[in-house]
Amino acid sequence: MSHLKLFATTLKWHGIKLLEKQDIARRVFLHGQRYVSSGSSEPFLSGSNSNYVEEMYYAWLENPKSVHKSWDLFFRNANAGQAYDPHVPERLERKASFLQSHGLAQTPGKAEKLVEDHLAVQSLIRAYQIRGHHVAQLDPLGILDADLDSFVPSDLITTIDKLGFYGLHESDLDKVFQLPTTTFIGGNENSLSLREIIKRLENTYCQHIGLEFMFINDVEQCQWIRQKFETPGVMKFTNEEKRTLLARLVRSMRFEDFLARKWSSEKRFGLEGCEVMIPALKTIIDKSSEMGIEYVIMGMPHRGRLNVLANVIRKELEQIFCQFDPKLEAADEGSGDVKYHLGMYHERINRATNKKITLSLMANPSHLEAVDPVVQGKTKAEQFYRGDTAGKKVMSILLHGDAAFAGQGVVYETFHLSDLPSYTTNGTIHVVVNNQIGFTTDPRMARSSPYPTDVARVVNAPIFHVNADDPEAVMYVCSVAAEWRNTFNKDVVVDLVCYRRRGHNEMDEPMFTQPLMYKQIHKQVPVLKKYADKLIADGTVTLQEFEEEIAKYDRICEEAYTRSKDNKLLHIKHWLDSPWPGFFNVDGEPKSMSCPPTGISEDMLTHIGNVASSVPVKDFKIHAGLSRILRARLEMTKNRVVDWALAEYMAFGSFLKEGIHVRLSGQDVERGTFSHRHHVLHDQEVDKRTCVPMNHLWEQQAPYTVCNSSLSEYGVLGFELGFAMASPNALVCWEAQFGDFHNTAQCIIDQFISCGQAKWVRHNGIVLLLPHGMEGMGPEHSSARPERFLQMSNDDSDAYPEFSEQFEVSQLYECNWIVVNCSTPANYFHVLRRQILLPFRKPLIVLTPKSLLRHPEAKSSFDEMVSGTTFQRVIPENGLAAHAPHEVKRVIFCTGKVYYDLVKERKNQDLEKHVAITRLEQISPFPFDLLKEELQKYPGADLVWCQEEHKNSGYYDYVKPRFRTIVNHTRPIWY
């Protein structure tokens, strides 16, 4: 007996038991209704004929929608014990006649065979839905299996003999079978012959589109995809749509051809082999615009970037062409970046929908996939500021290479942000340019998964593989992907299986490592010619129209090339991906070079302190330990002092009053790693009931977002960086659980934060909070590696600056980021306030304390925070030593927590008159002006730098040459 027959027998036994239990058969027989097939005296609901009813009942119990409506009504009535429905016998009679029409009612065996065959056909349909993509014709070259697996699933009917797997035979091909509700291949028909079923399944699942979606655990979503692809005749295009597609292919291909002719020896990372990507993106944008999207934010690697800038974003061609001029001089300060890394922001009318659309392509480094979370963060911010909670106005598109999509861990981290409440962008469309090679590495050596896209399965994102040499299939898939995103607000992946016509770049020789592949590529007819020939053959366009379209675009390129020769200056700001209208003046410069005092009124301090000490929601039961913390906060507020947590509360709260959004993200930030923050209160008696007192400060205030992140640093820091790009009027903070955890996000720090302004003229005010301190917790959890940030600071250790009235602010403007290690809560409060009050934005690196969070001496008075007070870059000695500087034998310079240890030891040794201790609160940019005053105050004293860290780490290597510059190398500073 075949495995299907065994399955049917098992179902039969269970069906009888269930029928007995529900007493269905008894009720039917009570009415004396018997349905007798011709040539038999056997009742319909007894013996072998009952198999069919049993099977229907078993299927109905699993899913009432899986059986015909007549069976559904019958079983509902029977189960509910309702009155007998006289129409049921008629329906059952029709079922019996179905048996008779197949000549299967004469013997018990034939009826059982009918059930088995129907089960077999359902299994066959399901097999194609699950595994049809494995035999789809996806590779344009025809030499590789896109899934790296030559195995052909045994349950797909690739040869007639495989019908035996289902207990079917060639003689069954013309038998008609009822179709289950889980397929749409019938269109308006409820039954088809087996031959037609197989043919339609092969057309849907085994041609140029490979569908992976059956792992999705939502039936509605699976049904939606089945309907989009299985319904007969869905993939039909009007002649106008075909002509538009051809015109877009012409622009995509001729752009690359033009660059190849004019700059044959330049790297440009062309799109040859996947020219269909341009019309694919335009289709996604057109369809999304049609459904209400107003702003699309994109991230992509270098391959095809210039083409996307030209033909999707619509960057002026002359600005692209002039980038190839080696004599072009930068008009902006900074290093600039290579042309295939630059971004762009553009507002235009979408021609397909006649609606306004804004497109932003994010600038990114060579580090593949690093831009993914940055795009998601910016998208989230744009949705947030528009109140677009469902993602109906703003969306993101991410383009990937096949090798990077499978190989880079940040892809996985980004996917796992996709459905988190404070990180979701309500669905991203991922487009994979699947060259089937990574630089010189064969896919079989580059990944262990069958497809490069398998990572997307972790979030139940459907994956649509498509042969990139079939432009119409690509357009249809992209249209469905855009609809999916708009309908379900979930990620979706379009895998463009294509090839790379040239090497990794235009100067690279791929025949060294992929000789067979590139022999085939050299023979490959370009997709434009294939599609043009097809349309000319079927009369959609004429040869003359096609040639005119080519000539028209070539003329556009030539005219732009002529104009590009007049451009002598490169304005990087014209390539800005995130402009801030109104924040800078028309030239992109700060409107002033001053910063107002950062203190706030005492009334505001008191009000924020009172709210921070309360539970502003009625009938909210908090933890007893938290009650003690809130009482302590209230006591501090009454005594006009703050600790670290309360000072942070004051800074955040003051911004909310001023309409500045504050966002704090990271691992366990709601409570705080060290249980000091408690910005989210949890009801002890009602599950998931929370309260954020910060959002109850004022009736009219900006919202406060505090969110525990996933256990990711690379992805989450990139996300917050992107969030901070969207607006200068927000304080966006990322806190590492421990300072050294930032090292797994080093790519974001090195490639985006430290040099983003120099490369892309892009300001960013993100704040990194890095708990730091050598406090006996071992090699990890101790140092936030300040030396790394200081080494990447761009101020010159040997240049003695000119001091002016605006020295502090101008020094901040010229630096690439700010590094501070505050020793008082008040200074922490001020540095956060200064971050927003400055007339420009710079990244702020804060080395935050651990033990100081509860240190009795680490408290500040309201007097240090009220109106008129400011951030102190240096806190000088103000004790006995300062009153008699000529008696001072040693000046110790330090930063952060070690100050309290030094003060304690100085007191123990009774050296308060002879040792002065000066604190550097802002380490970079180096406060030359204030330290010069300190050094002049103690001319006869030894200079010592004290730090907890080893000599080759920490701050010493950074501060030493700068101290020596101040004293003109006349005095040493010892470690």
MARMAR-257870 format. One record per residue (C-alpha): residue in one letter; x, y, z. Coordinates in steps of 0.25 Angstrom, whole numbers, padded with zeros to 4 digits, always signed. Layout:
! residues N
aXYZ
...
END
This chain:
! residues 975
m+0000+0000+0000
s+0005+0014-0004
h+0008+0024+0007
l-0004+0032+0002
k-0013+0020+0003
l-0008+0018+0017
f-0011+0032+0020
a-0025+0031+0014
t-0028+0018+0023
t-0024+0025+0035
l-0033+0037+0032
k-0044+0027+0030
w-0043+0021+0044
h-0042+0035+0050
g-0054+0039+0042
i-0063+0027+0046
k-0059+0030+0061
l-0063+0045+0059
l-0075+0042+0051
e-0080+0032+0063
k-0076+0043+0073
q-0085+0054+0066
d-0096+0043+0063
i-0097+0049+0049
a-0100+0036+0042
r-0111+0033+0052
r-0118+0046+0049
v-0117+0044+0034
f-0122+0030+0035
l-0134+0033+0044
h-0140+0041+0033
g-0140+0028+0025
q-0132+0034+0013
r-0124+0025+0006
y-0115+0028-0006
v-0113+0016-0015
s-0103+0016-0026
s-0107+0009-0039
g-0105-0006-0039
s-0104-0006-0024
s-0112-0006-0011
e-0102+0000-0003
p-0106+0012+0006
f-0098+0024+0002
l-0093+0027+0016
s-0089+0013+0019
g-0078+0004+0015
s-0068+0009+0005
n-0076+0021+0001
s-0074+0027+0015
n-0060+0029+0012
y-0063+0042+0004
v-0072+0047+0015
e-0062+0044+0026
e-0051+0051+0018
m-0059+0063+0016
y-0063+0063+0031
y-0048+0061+0035
a-0044+0073+0026
w-0056+0081+0031
l-0051+0080+0046
e-0038+0085+0042
n-0043+0097+0033
p-0057+0099+0030
k-0053+0107+0018
s-0046+0095+0012
v-0059+0088+0008
h-0070+0091-0001
k-0081+0101+0005
s-0091+0090+0004
w-0082+0080+0013
d-0079+0092+0022
l-0094+0095+0024
f-0097+0080+0026
f-0086+0078+0037
r-0090+0091+0044
n-0105+0086+0045
a-0101+0072+0050
n-0091+0077+0060
a-0100+0088+0066
g-0112+0077+0067
q-0121+0086+0058
a-0133+0082+0051
y-0131+0073+0038
d-0129+0082+0026
p-0137+0075+0014
h-0127+0081+0004
v-0115+0073+0010
p-0120+0060+0004
e-0121+0067-0010
r-0107+0072-0008
l-0102+0058-0004
e-0109+0053-0016
r-0101+0062-0025
k-0088+0057-0018
a-0093+0043-0021
s-0095+0047-0035
f-0081+0052-0036
l-0077+0038-0032
q-0086+0032-0043
s-0080+0041-0053
h-0067+0036-0051
g-0072+0021-0051
l-0066+0019-0037
a-0079+0016-0030
q-0081+0002-0034
t-0070-0004-0024
p-0065+0000-0011
g-0051+0000-0016
k-0054+0010-0027
a-0060+0020-0017
e-0048+0019-0008
k-0039+0021-0020
l-0046+0034-0023
v-0043+0039-0009
e-0029+0035-0010
d-0027+0041-0024
h-0033+0054-0019
l-0024+0054-0007
a-0012+0051-0016
v-0016+0063-0025
q-0017+0072-0013
s-0003+0068-0009
l+0002+0070-0023
i-0003+0084-0023
r+0003+0087-0010
a+0017+0081-0014
y+0017+0091-0026
q+0014+0102-0016
i+0025+0098-0007
r+0036+0093-0016
g+0033+0098-0030
h+0043+0109-0029
h+0054+0098-0028
v+0052+0094-0043
a+0048+0108-0048
q+0056+0114-0060
l+0063+0125-0052
d+0077+0126-0057
p+0078+0135-0070
l+0091+0128-0073
g+0085+0114-0072
i+0097+0108-0065
l+0095+0109-0051
d+0083+0105-0041
a+0079+0118-0034
d+0077+0110-0022
l+0091+0103-0022
d+0084+0089-0022
s+0083+0080-0034
f+0074+0071-0026
v+0060+0071-0033
p+0049+0069-0023
s+0043+0055-0025
d+0029+0060-0023
l+0029+0069-0035
i+0024+0063-0048
t+0036+0066-0056
t+0034+0053-0063
i+0021+0044-0065
d+0027+0033-0057
k+0027+0042-0044
l+0011+0041-0044
g+0014+0028-0037
f+0019+0035-0025
y+0004+0039-0023
g-0002+0026-0027
l-0006+0032-0040
h-0004+0027-0054
e-0003+0033-0068
s-0017+0028-0070
d-0022+0038-0059
l-0017+0050-0067
d-0030+0053-0073
k-0039+0050-0061
v-0045+0062-0055
f-0042+0066-0040
q-0049+0076-0031
l-0039+0087-0027
p-0037+0090-0013
t-0039+0104-0007
t-0024+0106-0006
t-0022+0108-0020
f-0026+0118-0031
i-0021+0111-0043
g-0035+0108-0047
g-0039+0122-0049
n-0055+0121-0050
e-0054+0106-0051
n-0056+0097-0039
s-0050+0085-0045
l-0039+0082-0056
s-0033+0070-0062
l-0020+0065-0056
r-0013+0068-0069
e-0018+0083-0068
i-0015+0084-0053
i+0000+0080-0055
k+0001+0089-0067
r-0004+0101-0059
l+0004+0098-0047
e+0017+0097-0056
n+0013+0111-0063
t+0012+0117-0049
y+0023+0111-0041
c+0033+0106-0051
q+0036+0116-0061
h+0043+0130-0059
i+0037+0132-0046
g+0041+0124-0033
l+0032+0126-0021
e+0036+0124-0007
f+0024+0127+0003
m+0018+0114+0008
f+0027+0115+0021
i+0018+0127+0025
n+0009+0123+0036
d-0003+0133+0032
v-0013+0126+0023
e-0019+0139+0018
q-0005+0144+0013
c-0002+0130+0007
q-0016+0131+0000
w-0013+0145-0005
i+0000+0141-0012
r-0006+0129-0018
q-0017+0137-0024
k-0007+0147-0029
f+0001+0137-0037
e-0008+0125-0039
t-0020+0132-0045
p-0020+0129-0060
g-0016+0141-0069
v-0012+0150-0057
m+0002+0154-0064
k-0004+0161-0076
f+0002+0175-0080
t-0005+0186-0089
n+0003+0190-0101
e+0005+0204-0094
e+0011+0197-0082
k+0020+0189-0091
r+0025+0201-0098
t+0028+0208-0085
l+0036+0196-0080
l+0044+0196-0093
a+0047+0211-0092
r+0052+0209-0078
l+0061+0197-0082
v+0066+0206-0093
r+0070+0217-0083
s+0076+0207-0073
m+0085+0200-0084
r+0089+0212-0092
f+0093+0220-0080
e+0103+0209-0077
d+0107+0208-0091
f+0110+0223-0091
l+0118+0223-0079
a+0126+0211-0085
r+0129+0219-0098
k+0133+0232-0091
w+0141+0226-0079
s+0145+0212-0083
s+0156+0211-0073
e+0148+0217-0061
k+0142+0209-0049
r+0127+0211-0049
f+0122+0198-0044
g+0112+0197-0056
l+0099+0190-0056
e+0101+0182-0069
g+0095+0168-0067
c+0084+0174-0058
e+0079+0186-0066
v+0065+0181-0063
m+0067+0187-0049
i+0064+0201-0053
p+0050+0198-0058
a+0048+0189-0046
l+0050+0200-0037
k+0042+0210-0045
t+0031+0199-0044
i+0031+0198-0029
i+0031+0213-0028
d+0020+0215-0038
k+0011+0205-0031
s+0015+0210-0017
s+0011+0224-0021
e-0002+0219-0027
m-0005+0213-0013
g-0002+0227-0006
i+0013+0226-0003
e+0019+0240-0003
y+0034+0238+0001
v+0043+0226-0003
i+0056+0225+0004
m+0066+0215-0002
g+0079+0209+0001
m+0088+0201-0008
p+0102+0196-0011
h+0111+0202-0022
r+0107+0194-0034
g+0097+0201-0042
r+0097+0213-0033
l+0100+0223-0044
n+0089+0218-0052
v+0079+0218-0041
l+0083+0233-0038
a+0081+0236-0053
n+0069+0228-0057
v+0061+0226-0044
i+0065+0238-0035
r+0066+0247-0047
k+0079+0254-0043
e+0084+0263-0054
l+0093+0255-0064
e+0103+0266-0065
q+0105+0266-0050
i+0108+0251-0051
f+0117+0252-0063
c+0125+0263-0057
q+0129+0254-0046
f+0138+0246-0056
d+0146+0259-0058
p+0159+0257-0050
k+0162+0272-0050
l+0149+0275-0043
e+0151+0282-0030
a+0143+0281-0018
a+0135+0294-0014
d+0132+0288+0000
e+0142+0285+0012
g+0145+0271+0015
s+0150+0259+0007
g+0138+0256-0002
d+0135+0242-0006
v+0135+0234-0019
k+0124+0236-0028
y+0118+0222-0026
h+0116+0225-0011
l+0109+0238-0012
g+0094+0240-0008
m+0083+0249-0013
y+0070+0255-0009
h+0060+0259-0020
e+0045+0263-0020
r+0038+0261-0033
i+0025+0258-0040
n+0023+0243-0042
r+0019+0242-0057
a+0011+0229-0056
t+0002+0235-0045
n+0004+0250-0046
k+0006+0250-0031
k+0017+0257-0024
i+0028+0247-0019
t+0041+0250-0011
l+0053+0240-0013
s+0065+0239-0004
l+0077+0230-0007
m+0086+0229+0005
a+0101+0231+0003
n+0108+0219+0009
p+0122+0214+0010
s+0128+0202+0003
h+0124+0193+0015
l+0113+0185+0008
e+0100+0185+0015
a+0104+0195+0026
v+0094+0205+0021
d+0082+0196+0023
p+0079+0200+0037
v+0082+0214+0034
v+0072+0214+0024
q+0062+0208+0033
g+0065+0218+0044
k+0063+0230+0035
t+0050+0223+0029
k+0045+0222+0044
a+0048+0236+0047
e+0041+0241+0034
q+0029+0233+0038
f+0029+0238+0052
y+0030+0253+0049
r+0018+0251+0039
g+0009+0243+0049
d+0010+0232+0039
t+0008+0220+0049
a+0004+0210+0038
g+0015+0214+0028
k+0005+0218+0017
k+0013+0230+0013
v+0027+0227+0015
m+0034+0214+0011
s+0048+0208+0009
i+0054+0200-0002
l+0067+0193+0001
l+0076+0187-0011
h+0086+0176-0008
g+0096+0168-0015
d+0095+0153-0014
a+0108+0150-0007
a+0106+0162+0003
f+0092+0158+0006
a+0096+0144+0011
g+0109+0148+0017
q+0107+0161+0025
g+0101+0159+0039
v+0096+0173+0039
v+0085+0168+0029
y+0080+0158+0040
e+0080+0169+0051
t+0073+0179+0042
f+0062+0168+0039
h+0060+0166+0053
l+0057+0181+0055
s+0046+0180+0045
d+0034+0176+0054
l+0038+0183+0067
p+0029+0194+0072
s+0039+0205+0073
y+0047+0201+0060
t+0037+0195+0050
t+0036+0203+0037
n+0024+0195+0033
g+0030+0187+0023
t+0042+0188+0014
i+0044+0184-0001
h+0057+0177-0002
v+0063+0175-0017
v+0074+0166-0018
v+0083+0168-0030
n+0087+0153-0031
n+0099+0153-0040
q+0102+0139-0035
i+0116+0143-0032
g+0123+0151-0021
f+0135+0158-0026
t+0142+0145-0030
t+0136+0136-0021
d+0126+0125-0026
p+0113+0124-0018
r+0116+0110-0014
m+0128+0115-0006
a+0120+0128-0001
r+0108+0122+0006
s+0103+0110+0012
s+0088+0113+0009
p+0081+0109-0004
y+0078+0123-0007
p+0085+0136-0003
t+0071+0141+0001
d+0068+0130+0012
v+0071+0140+0023
a+0058+0147+0020
r+0050+0134+0024
v+0053+0137+0039
v+0042+0149+0038
n+0033+0141+0029
a+0036+0150+0017
p+0031+0144+0004
i+0043+0143-0006
f+0040+0144-0021
h+0051+0139-0029
v+0051+0144-0044
n+0059+0142-0056
a+0064+0156-0059
d+0064+0153-0074
d+0049+0153-0074
p+0046+0167-0072
e+0031+0165-0072
a+0032+0155-0061
v+0041+0164-0053
m+0031+0176-0054
y+0019+0167-0050
v+0027+0162-0038
c+0031+0176-0034
s+0017+0181-0035
v+0012+0169-0026
a+0023+0172-0016
a+0019+0187-0015
e+0004+0182-0013
w+0009+0172-0002
r+0016+0183+0006
n+0004+0192+0005
t-0006+0181+0008
f+0001+0174+0020
n+0012+0184+0024
k+0022+0173+0024
d+0036+0171+0017
v+0037+0165+0004
v+0049+0160-0005
v+0050+0161-0020
d+0062+0153-0024
l+0066+0157-0038
v+0074+0145-0043
c+0084+0151-0053
y+0098+0152-0057
r+0110+0162-0057
r+0114+0165-0071
r+0128+0170-0067
g+0137+0168-0055
h+0135+0173-0041
n+0139+0186-0047
e+0141+0190-0061
m+0156+0188-0059
d+0155+0174-0054
e+0157+0161-0062
p+0147+0151-0058
m+0152+0140-0067
f+0163+0137-0057
t+0154+0131-0047
q+0140+0128-0055
p+0144+0124-0069
l+0132+0116-0072
m+0122+0126-0067
y+0129+0137-0074
k+0129+0129-0087
q+0114+0128-0086
i+0113+0143-0082
h+0120+0147-0095
k+0110+0139-0103
q+0098+0145-0096
v+0089+0154-0104
p+0086+0166-0095
v+0072+0167-0089
l+0069+0180-0097
k+0071+0173-0110
k+0063+0161-0106
y+0051+0169-0101
a+0051+0178-0113
d+0052+0167-0123
k+0040+0161-0116
l+0031+0173-0116
i+0035+0176-0131
a+0031+0162-0134
d+0017+0163-0128
g+0015+0177-0134
t+0015+0185-0121
v+0026+0194-0126
t+0033+0196-0139
l+0048+0195-0142
q+0048+0210-0145
e+0041+0214-0132
f+0051+0205-0124
e+0063+0212-0131
e+0057+0226-0129
e+0056+0223-0114
i+0070+0219-0114
a+0075+0231-0122
k+0066+0241-0113
y+0073+0236-0100
d+0087+0236-0107
r+0084+0251-0111
i+0080+0254-0096
c+0093+0248-0091
e+0102+0255-0101
e+0096+0269-0098
a+0098+0266-0083
y+0112+0262-0086
t+0115+0275-0093
r+0109+0283-0082
s+0117+0275-0072
k+0130+0281-0077
d+0126+0294-0072
n+0126+0289-0057
k+0139+0292-0051
l+0134+0291-0036
l+0128+0279-0029
h+0118+0283-0019
i+0116+0271-0010
k+0104+0278-0003
h+0097+0276-0016
w+0098+0261-0013
l+0092+0262+0001
d+0083+0251+0004
s+0076+0257+0017
p+0075+0273+0016
w+0069+0281+0027
p+0061+0292+0021
g+0063+0305+0029
f+0073+0300+0039
f+0085+0306+0032
n+0086+0318+0024
v+0085+0318+0008
d+0099+0314+0007
g+0098+0303+0017
e+0106+0310+0028
p+0101+0312+0042
k+0093+0324+0045
s+0102+0328+0056
m+0114+0324+0063
s+0109+0325+0077
c+0102+0316+0087
p+0093+0322+0098
p+0094+0317+0112
t+0089+0303+0115
g+0082+0305+0128
i+0067+0305+0131
s+0058+0312+0141
e+0057+0307+0155
d+0042+0305+0154
m+0044+0296+0142
l+0055+0288+0149
t+0045+0286+0161
h+0034+0282+0152
i+0042+0272+0145
g+0047+0266+0158
n+0033+0265+0164
v+0028+0258+0152
a+0040+0249+0151
s+0037+0245+0166
s+0022+0242+0163
v+0013+0232+0156
p+0004+0241+0148
v-0006+0230+0145
k-0017+0226+0154
d-0018+0212+0161
f-0004+0208+0156
k+0003+0198+0166
i+0018+0200+0165
h+0029+0191+0171
a+0032+0194+0186
g+0047+0196+0182
l+0043+0206+0172
s+0035+0214+0182
r+0047+0216+0190
i+0055+0221+0178
l+0043+0231+0175
r+0043+0236+0189
a+0058+0238+0188
r+0056+0246+0176
l+0045+0255+0182
e+0055+0257+0194
m+0066+0262+0185
t+0057+0271+0178
k+0052+0277+0191
n+0067+0279+0195
r+0070+0285+0181
v+0080+0274+0177
v+0081+0264+0166
d+0088+0251+0164
w+0092+0246+0150
a+0078+0240+0147
l+0071+0252+0151
a+0080+0261+0143
e+0077+0253+0131
y+0062+0254+0134
m+0064+0269+0135
a+0071+0270+0121
f+0061+0261+0114
g+0049+0268+0120
s+0053+0282+0117
f+0054+0278+0102
l+0040+0273+0102
k+0035+0286+0107
e+0042+0293+0096
g+0036+0283+0085
i+0049+0275+0083
h+0046+0260+0082
v+0055+0252+0090
r+0058+0237+0087
l+0066+0228+0096
s+0069+0214+0090
g+0078+0202+0094
q+0079+0190+0102
d+0071+0191+0115
v+0070+0206+0114
e+0056+0207+0120
r+0061+0203+0133
g+0076+0205+0131
t+0086+0194+0132
f+0090+0199+0146
s+0075+0200+0150
h+0076+0215+0152
r+0067+0221+0141
h+0053+0215+0142
h+0047+0223+0131
v+0037+0213+0129
l+0028+0208+0141
h+0022+0195+0141
d+0009+0191+0148
q+0011+0180+0157
e-0003+0174+0156
v-0007+0177+0141
d+0002+0170+0131
k+0008+0179+0120
r+0002+0192+0126
t+0013+0202+0127
c+0014+0217+0129
v+0025+0227+0124
p+0024+0239+0134
m+0033+0247+0124
n+0021+0248+0114
h+0012+0254+0125
l+0021+0266+0128
w+0012+0277+0121
e-0001+0277+0113
q+0006+0282+0100
q+0020+0275+0099
a+0028+0267+0089
p+0027+0252+0091
y+0038+0244+0098
t+0042+0231+0092
v+0050+0221+0101
c+0051+0207+0096
n+0059+0195+0099
s+0065+0190+0087
s+0068+0176+0081
l+0081+0170+0086
s+0089+0177+0074
e+0099+0188+0074
y+0102+0189+0059
g+0088+0189+0054
v+0082+0198+0065
l+0093+0208+0065
g+0092+0209+0050
f+0077+0211+0052
e+0078+0222+0062
l+0088+0229+0053
g+0078+0229+0042
f+0067+0234+0051
a+0076+0245+0055
m+0078+0249+0041
a+0064+0252+0038
s+0063+0265+0047
p+0072+0274+0054
n+0061+0277+0065
a+0062+0264+0072
l+0072+0258+0083
v+0074+0244+0078
c+0083+0235+0088
w+0088+0221+0087
e+0093+0215+0100
a+0102+0203+0100
q+0099+0193+0111
f+0114+0194+0115
g+0123+0204+0108
d+0132+0193+0101
f+0119+0187+0094
h+0121+0198+0084
n+0132+0190+0077
t+0122+0181+0070
a+0116+0194+0064
q+0130+0199+0060
c+0127+0200+0045
i+0116+0210+0048
i+0125+0218+0057
d+0137+0218+0047
q+0130+0219+0034
f+0118+0228+0037
i+0119+0235+0050
s+0133+0240+0050
c+0134+0244+0036
g+0120+0246+0031
q+0122+0261+0030
a+0135+0260+0023
k+0130+0250+0013
w+0116+0255+0010
v+0115+0269+0017
r+0104+0262+0026
h+0103+0267+0040
n+0098+0258+0051
g+0095+0260+0065
i+0094+0246+0070
v+0098+0244+0085
l+0106+0231+0089
l+0105+0228+0104
l+0116+0218+0107
p+0117+0213+0122
h+0132+0214+0125
g+0140+0211+0137
m+0151+0201+0142
e+0143+0196+0154
g+0147+0181+0156
m+0138+0175+0146
g+0149+0169+0138
p+0155+0171+0124
e+0141+0174+0118
h+0130+0183+0124
s+0141+0193+0128
s+0147+0201+0117
a+0138+0208+0106
r+0152+0210+0098
p+0152+0225+0099
e+0166+0224+0091
r+0159+0219+0079
f+0149+0232+0078
l+0161+0241+0082
q+0170+0235+0071
m+0159+0238+0061
s+0157+0252+0066
n+0162+0262+0055
d+0168+0273+0063
d+0183+0276+0061
s+0191+0273+0073
d+0202+0281+0068
a+0195+0294+0064
y+0194+0305+0074
p+0180+0311+0072
e+0177+0325+0072
f+0167+0329+0083
s+0155+0338+0080
e+0142+0341+0087
q+0135+0330+0079
f+0147+0320+0081
e+0138+0309+0088
v+0127+0309+0078
s+0136+0310+0065
q+0145+0299+0071
l+0133+0290+0072
y+0128+0294+0058
e+0142+0290+0052
c+0143+0276+0059
n+0137+0263+0054
w+0131+0259+0068
i+0131+0263+0082
v+0137+0254+0093
v+0133+0257+0108
n+0135+0250+0121
c+0126+0257+0131
s+0129+0256+0146
t+0117+0264+0151
p+0102+0262+0148
a+0100+0276+0145
n+0111+0276+0134
y+0104+0264+0128
f+0091+0272+0128
h+0098+0283+0121
v+0105+0275+0110
l+0092+0269+0106
r+0085+0283+0106
r+0097+0288+0098
q+0095+0277+0087
i+0082+0284+0083
l+0085+0298+0086
l+0097+0299+0077
p+0095+0305+0063
f+0100+0292+0056
r+0100+0277+0059
k+0112+0268+0063
p+0112+0254+0069
l+0114+0254+0084
i+0122+0243+0090
v+0119+0242+0105
l+0127+0233+0114
t+0116+0231+0125
p+0119+0226+0139
k+0115+0214+0147
s+0119+0215+0161
l+0116+0230+0161
l+0102+0227+0158
r+0100+0225+0173
h+0113+0232+0178
p+0109+0241+0190
e+0119+0252+0185
a+0114+0251+0171
k+0102+0261+0172
s+0100+0275+0167
s+0092+0286+0172
f+0081+0293+0165
d+0090+0305+0165
e+0099+0299+0155
m+0087+0296+0146
v+0078+0309+0146
s+0077+0319+0136
g+0090+0326+0132
t+0099+0314+0135
t+0106+0306+0124
f+0115+0294+0121
q+0128+0294+0127
r+0139+0288+0118
v+0149+0289+0129
i+0146+0289+0144
p+0158+0295+0151
e+0163+0293+0165
n+0155+0301+0174
g+0160+0297+0188
l+0172+0301+0197
a+0182+0299+0185
a+0175+0309+0177
h+0176+0320+0187
a+0191+0318+0189
p+0196+0314+0175
h+0211+0317+0178
e+0211+0306+0188
v+0205+0295+0179
k+0216+0285+0176
r+0208+0276+0166
v+0196+0278+0157
i+0188+0266+0154
f+0179+0266+0141
c+0169+0255+0140
t+0155+0252+0135
g+0143+0245+0140
k+0141+0236+0152
v+0156+0236+0156
y+0155+0250+0161
y+0147+0245+0173
d+0158+0235+0176
l+0168+0245+0175
v+0161+0255+0184
k+0159+0244+0195
e+0174+0240+0194
r+0179+0255+0194
k+0171+0257+0207
n+0176+0244+0213
q+0190+0249+0211
d+0188+0263+0215
l+0192+0269+0202
e+0181+0278+0199
k+0190+0290+0199
h+0201+0284+0190
v+0193+0276+0180
a+0183+0283+0170
i+0173+0274+0163
t+0167+0279+0150
r+0157+0272+0142
l+0156+0271+0127
e+0141+0269+0124
q+0142+0271+0109
i+0154+0264+0104
s+0152+0266+0089
p+0152+0276+0083
f+0163+0279+0093
p+0161+0292+0102
f+0174+0299+0099
d+0169+0312+0104
l+0164+0308+0118
l+0176+0298+0120
k+0186+0309+0117
e+0180+0318+0128
e+0182+0306+0138
l+0196+0303+0134
q+0200+0318+0135
k+0193+0318+0149
y+0203+0307+0154
p+0216+0311+0147
g+0225+0303+0157
a+0217+0290+0158
d+0220+0277+0152
l+0209+0273+0142
v+0203+0259+0143
w+0192+0252+0135
c+0185+0242+0144
q+0176+0231+0138
e+0171+0218+0142
e+0174+0212+0128
h+0187+0206+0124
k+0197+0216+0118
n+0195+0211+0104
s+0179+0213+0105
g+0171+0223+0111
y+0174+0238+0108
y+0189+0239+0111
d+0194+0238+0096
y+0183+0248+0092
v+0185+0259+0103
k+0201+0258+0104
p+0204+0265+0091
r+0194+0275+0093
f+0199+0279+0107
r+0213+0280+0101
t+0208+0289+0090
i+0201+0298+0100
v+0215+0300+0108
n+0223+0300+0095
h+0230+0287+0099
t+0236+0294+0111
r+0230+0285+0122
p+0227+0270+0122
i+0214+0264+0126
w+0216+0250+0133
y+0207+0238+0133
END
